[in-house]
Amino acid sequence: MTDSTENPPHSQRDHGGGLDAAVTLFGGKRSDWVDLSTGINPAPYPVVDLQPDDWTALPDAGALSALTESARRFWQVPDGAAILPAPGASALIAALPALQPAGRVEITPPTYNEHAAGFRAHGWTVSDSGPADARVIVHPNNPDGRLWHAPASDDTFLVIDESFCDICPDESLIHLAARPGTLVLKSFGKFWGLAGLRLGFAIGDPALITRLSDWQGPWAVSGPALRVGARALQDTAWAAATRIRLAQDTERLDRLVMARGAKLAGGTPLFRLYEVEDAKAWQDRLARAHIWSRIFPYSKTLLRLGLPPAEAWDRLEAAL
């Protein structure tokens, strides 16, 4: 078991994105680049028909209720669980460690590093195995796509990050949201491709949801996010068609990259993790063609690629 209490500054935490730094190193303008360093759907849900008062009026209770009820139906949230829309899953990740007294939290690496940073910032000790007072699982995991089974124990504070789970809804652990001490997180930045909308959800223990709601105040979610989110969650036909397209594009990406000698190391239909001889060399070669990819400080051989937009497939093939 490894424990760590060190909390590196936010600027030093490893993430996808960072396109401005890539532009500085390899030239061009942002508009010249294709960013494959994230797991964001390159064909996002269409944002249309926003109303003037979505921008000018304070978000009202009716719009919030419509979004919440749409979320309950779409994710099949159990009756005993409460739902809190929030300005992005990241805002929830930063706040939720304060819901319990600081202790030891189990977070199995490698995974999305904001969870460990959030717990450390609230005084918790982060451990890669139990026993622990809290547990975080990212399901499917980022970056390897690992799927988790339902935890056997029900006596800890449990956070289940399902930011990528809309690509595989049958694998969701949402049924655990009715369990005391449990929170399931959902994101609109991945499957829906609307990272800039800043919309996320905490679903779970009503007592914990009430405290999170009190902390974030009455107008945390913007009017445009309320309208777009409710409409998207009601559009089950778009969701079904998108899952089919993402699966097809994933197979295409695997064929393209593995033909150049890479080995599949994991992933989801929104991103793929490959093992290559020299990940930094692959990243640099792609960057010279203004295509940005993701490598990791803990590995010299792992390369992660998101799906390219429709118009960028030829550029990626040429760059490889």
PECOR-V91660 format. One record per pair of residues at least 24 apart in sequence whose C-alpha atoms are under 10 Angstrom apart, sorted by the first residue. I is the first residue (numbers start at 1). J is the second residue. Records with the same first field share a line. If there is no record, write none. Layout:
# PECOR-V91660
I=J ; J
This chain:
# PECOR-V91660
1=106 ; 127 ; 128 ; 129 ; 130 ; 131
2=106 ; 108 ; 125 ; 126 ; 127 ; 128 ; 129 ; 130
3=104 ; 105 ; 106 ; 125 ; 126 ; 127 ; 128 ; 129
4=104 ; 116 ; 120 ; 124 ; 125 ; 126 ; 127 ; 128
5=104 ; 116 ; 117 ; 119 ; 120 ; 121 ; 123 ; 124 ; 125 ; 126 ; 127
6=116 ; 117 ; 120 ; 121 ; 123 ; 124 ; 125 ; 126
7=116 ; 117 ; 118 ; 119 ; 120 ; 121 ; 122 ; 123
8=117 ; 120 ; 121
9=117
10=114 ; 117
13=113 ; 114 ; 117 ; 297
14=112 ; 113 ; 114 ; 294 ; 295 ; 296 ; 297
15=112 ; 113 ; 114 ; 294 ; 295 ; 296
16=292 ; 293 ; 294 ; 295 ; 296 ; 304 ; 305 ; 306
17=292 ; 293 ; 294
18=292 ; 294
19=290 ; 291 ; 292 ; 293
22=284 ; 287 ; 288 ; 290 ; 291 ; 292 ; 293
23=287 ; 290 ; 292
25=284 ; 287 ; 288
26=284 ; 287 ; 288 ; 289 ; 290
27=287 ; 288 ; 289 ; 290
28=288 ; 289 ; 290
29=290
30=290
31=290
32=289 ; 290 ; 291
33=287 ; 289 ; 290 ; 291 ; 292 ; 312
34=286 ; 287 ; 289 ; 290 ; 291 ; 292 ; 293 ; 308 ; 309 ; 311 ; 312 ; 315 ; 316
35=287 ; 290 ; 291 ; 292 ; 293 ; 294 ; 305 ; 306 ; 307 ; 308 ; 309
36=271 ; 291 ; 292 ; 293 ; 294 ; 304 ; 305 ; 306 ; 307 ; 308 ; 309 ; 316
37=271 ; 283 ; 291 ; 292 ; 293 ; 294 ; 295 ; 303 ; 304 ; 305 ; 306 ; 307
38=190 ; 270 ; 271 ; 292 ; 293 ; 294 ; 304 ; 305 ; 306 ; 307
39=142 ; 143 ; 164 ; 189 ; 190 ; 191 ; 193 ; 267 ; 268 ; 269 ; 270 ; 271 ; 272 ; 304 ; 305 ; 306 ; 307
40=164 ; 188 ; 189 ; 190 ; 191 ; 192 ; 193 ; 194 ; 195 ; 270 ; 271 ; 306 ; 307 ; 308
41=189 ; 190 ; 191 ; 192 ; 193 ; 194 ; 195 ; 242 ; 246 ; 269 ; 270 ; 271 ; 306 ; 307 ; 308 ; 309
42=190 ; 191 ; 192 ; 193 ; 194 ; 246 ; 270 ; 306 ; 307 ; 308 ; 309 ; 310
43=191 ; 192 ; 193 ; 194 ; 242 ; 245 ; 246 ; 307 ; 308 ; 309 ; 310
44=188 ; 189 ; 190 ; 191 ; 192 ; 193 ; 194 ; 195 ; 242
45=188 ; 191 ; 192 ; 193 ; 194 ; 228 ; 229 ; 231 ; 232 ; 235 ; 238 ; 239 ; 242
46=192 ; 193 ; 194 ; 228 ; 232 ; 238
47=194 ; 197 ; 224 ; 225 ; 227 ; 228 ; 229 ; 231 ; 232
48=228
49=227 ; 228
50=223 ; 224 ; 225 ; 227 ; 228
51=223 ; 224 ; 227
52=223 ; 224
53=223 ; 224
54=222 ; 223 ; 224 ; 225 ; 226 ; 227 ; 228
55=222 ; 223 ; 224
56=223 ; 224
57=222 ; 223
58=218 ; 219 ; 221 ; 222 ; 223
59=218 ; 219 ; 220 ; 221 ; 222 ; 223 ; 224 ; 225 ; 226 ; 227
60=218 ; 219 ; 222 ; 223 ; 226
61=218 ; 219
62=226
63=223 ; 225 ; 226 ; 227 ; 230
64=219 ; 221 ; 222 ; 223 ; 225 ; 226 ; 227 ; 229 ; 230
65=226 ; 230
66=226 ; 227 ; 229 ; 230 ; 231
67=225 ; 226 ; 227 ; 228 ; 229 ; 230 ; 231 ; 232 ; 233 ; 234
68=201 ; 226 ; 229 ; 230 ; 233
69=230 ; 233 ; 234
70=229 ; 230 ; 231 ; 232 ; 233 ; 234 ; 235
71=186 ; 201 ; 203 ; 229 ; 230 ; 232 ; 233 ; 234
72=203 ; 233
73=233 ; 234
74=166 ; 169 ; 230 ; 232 ; 233 ; 234 ; 235 ; 236
75=166 ; 169 ; 172 ; 174 ; 175 ; 186 ; 203 ; 233
76=169 ; 172 ; 174 ; 175
77=174 ; 175 ; 176 ; 177 ; 178 ; 203 ; 204
78=174 ; 175 ; 176 ; 177 ; 178 ; 179 ; 203 ; 204
79=175 ; 177 ; 178 ; 204
80=175 ; 177 ; 178 ; 179 ; 180 ; 204 ; 205 ; 206
81=174 ; 175 ; 176 ; 177 ; 178 ; 179 ; 180 ; 182 ; 183 ; 184 ; 202 ; 203 ; 204 ; 205 ; 206 ; 207 ; 209
82=177 ; 178 ; 183 ; 202 ; 203 ; 204 ; 205 ; 206 ; 207 ; 208 ; 209 ; 210
83=177 ; 183 ; 184 ; 185 ; 201 ; 202 ; 203 ; 204 ; 205 ; 206 ; 209 ; 210 ; 213
84=185 ; 200 ; 201 ; 202 ; 203 ; 204 ; 206 ; 209 ; 210 ; 212 ; 213
85=185 ; 186 ; 187 ; 199 ; 200 ; 201 ; 202 ; 203 ; 209 ; 213 ; 220 ; 221 ; 225 ; 226 ; 229
86=186 ; 187 ; 198 ; 199 ; 200 ; 201 ; 202 ; 212 ; 213 ; 216 ; 219 ; 220 ; 221 ; 222 ; 225 ; 226
87=187 ; 197 ; 198 ; 199 ; 200 ; 201 ; 216 ; 219 ; 220 ; 221 ; 222 ; 225
88=185 ; 186 ; 187 ; 188 ; 189 ; 195 ; 196 ; 197 ; 198 ; 199 ; 200 ; 201 ; 202 ; 220 ; 221
89=161 ; 162 ; 163 ; 185 ; 186 ; 187 ; 188 ; 189 ; 198 ; 199 ; 200 ; 201 ; 202
90=114 ; 115 ; 118 ; 185 ; 187 ; 198 ; 199 ; 200
91=118 ; 198 ; 199 ; 200 ; 201 ; 216
92=118 ; 185 ; 186 ; 200 ; 201 ; 202 ; 212 ; 216
93=117 ; 118 ; 119 ; 159 ; 161 ; 185 ; 202
94=118 ; 119 ; 121 ; 122
95=119 ; 121 ; 122 ; 212 ; 215 ; 216
96=122 ; 159 ; 183 ; 202 ; 208 ; 209 ; 211 ; 212
97=121 ; 122 ; 123 ; 124 ; 134 ; 157 ; 159
98=122 ; 123 ; 124 ; 211 ; 212
99=157 ; 181 ; 207 ; 208 ; 209 ; 211 ; 212
100=124 ; 133 ; 134 ; 157 ; 181 ; 208
101=133
102=133 ; 134
103=132 ; 133 ; 134
104=128 ; 129 ; 130 ; 131 ; 132 ; 133 ; 134 ; 135
105=129 ; 130 ; 131 ; 132 ; 133 ; 134 ; 135 ; 136 ; 156 ; 157 ; 158
106=130 ; 131 ; 132 ; 133 ; 134 ; 135 ; 136 ; 137 ; 158
107=132 ; 134 ; 135 ; 136 ; 137 ; 138
108=135 ; 136 ; 137 ; 138 ; 141
109=137 ; 141 ; 142 ; 143
110=141 ; 142 ; 143 ; 144 ; 296 ; 298
111=136 ; 137 ; 138 ; 139 ; 140 ; 141 ; 142 ; 143 ; 144 ; 145 ; 146
112=137 ; 138 ; 141 ; 142 ; 143 ; 161
113=142
115=159 ; 161
131=156
132=156 ; 157
133=157 ; 158
134=158 ; 159 ; 181 ; 182
135=159 ; 160 ; 182
136=160 ; 161 ; 183
137=161 ; 162 ; 184
138=162 ; 163 ; 164 ; 165 ; 184 ; 185
139=163 ; 164 ; 165 ; 168 ; 171 ; 172 ; 173 ; 184 ; 185
140=164 ; 165 ; 166 ; 167 ; 168 ; 171 ; 172 ; 267 ; 268
141=165 ; 266 ; 267 ; 268
142=266 ; 267 ; 268 ; 271 ; 272 ; 273
143=265 ; 266 ; 267 ; 268 ; 271 ; 272 ; 273 ; 294 ; 296 ; 302 ; 303 ; 304
144=264 ; 265 ; 266 ; 267 ; 268 ; 271 ; 272 ; 273 ; 274 ; 304
145=265 ; 266 ; 267 ; 268 ; 269 ; 270 ; 271 ; 272 ; 273
146=266 ; 267 ; 268
147=171 ; 172 ; 268
148=172 ; 173
149=173
150=175 ; 176
151=176
154=179 ; 180 ; 181 ; 182
155=179 ; 180 ; 181 ; 182
156=180 ; 181 ; 182
157=181 ; 182 ; 183
158=182 ; 183 ; 184 ; 204
159=183 ; 184 ; 185 ; 202 ; 203 ; 204
160=184 ; 185 ; 186 ; 202 ; 203 ; 204
161=185 ; 186 ; 187 ; 202
162=186 ; 187 ; 201
163=187 ; 188 ; 189 ; 190 ; 191 ; 200 ; 201
164=188 ; 189 ; 190 ; 191 ; 192 ; 268 ; 269 ; 270 ; 271
165=190 ; 191 ; 268
166=190 ; 191 ; 192 ; 239 ; 243
167=191 ; 192 ; 239 ; 240 ; 242 ; 243 ; 244 ; 246 ; 247 ; 268 ; 269 ; 270
168=243 ; 268 ; 269
169=243
174=203 ; 204
175=204
176=203 ; 204 ; 205
177=202 ; 203 ; 204 ; 205 ; 206
178=203 ; 204 ; 205 ; 206
179=204 ; 205 ; 206
180=204 ; 205 ; 206 ; 207 ; 208
181=205 ; 206 ; 207 ; 208
182=206 ; 208 ; 209
183=208 ; 209
188=225 ; 229 ; 232 ; 233
190=270
191=239 ; 242 ; 243 ; 246 ; 269 ; 270
192=229 ; 232 ; 233 ; 238 ; 239 ; 242
193=270
194=225 ; 228 ; 229
196=225
197=221 ; 222 ; 224 ; 225 ; 226 ; 228 ; 229
198=222 ; 225
199=225 ; 226 ; 228 ; 229
200=225 ; 229
243=269 ; 270
244=269
245=269
246=270 ; 271 ; 307
249=307 ; 308 ; 309 ; 310 ; 313
250=306 ; 307 ; 308
252=307 ; 313
253=305 ; 306 ; 307 ; 308 ; 313 ; 316 ; 317
254=305
256=313 ; 316 ; 317 ; 320
257=305 ; 316 ; 317 ; 320
259=320
260=317 ; 320
262=301 ; 302 ; 303
263=302
264=302 ; 303
265=302 ; 303 ; 304
266=304
267=304 ; 305 ; 306
268=306
269=306 ; 307
270=305 ; 306 ; 307
271=304 ; 305 ; 306 ; 307 ; 308
272=303 ; 304 ; 305 ; 306 ; 307
273=302 ; 303 ; 304 ; 305 ; 306
274=301 ; 302 ; 303 ; 304 ; 305
275=299 ; 300 ; 301 ; 302 ; 303 ; 304
276=300 ; 301 ; 302 ; 303
277=301 ; 302 ; 303
278=302 ; 303
279=303 ; 304
282=319 ; 320
285=319 ; 320
286=315 ; 316 ; 317 ; 318 ; 319 ; 320
287=319
288=319
289=315 ; 316 ; 318 ; 319 ; 320
290=315 ; 316 ; 319
291=315 ; 316 ; 319
